Amino acid sequence: LKVRVVRSSPPSSQFKATFQESYQVYKRYQMVIHKDPPDKPTINQVRLVPVSFEDPQFKSSFNQSATLFAKYQMAIHKDTPSDCGENE
């Protein structure tokens, strides 16, 4: 597994070239770990939001994302609630 950070907004050429492959890895992970059906999530359900409190979309979804992250970390990785604060 090779992890590489690429710019997604605006989409860089590396992002465009690797998005389909990255999506397939993500989808496989969801199916194996979370037992999602093969048709979930669809490629249209994948949403990228810039990580910036200056971005209205990020700001409006931050609390929901932080809550979901904490639930995931506690259920899958057995983290404690204090390991899953907003700063983490």
Summary of the structure (lengths in Angstrom):
residues: 88
radius of gyration: 14.8
end to end distance: 23.9
largest distance: 38.8
contacts: 160
relative contact order: 0.08
helix: 57%
strand: 2%
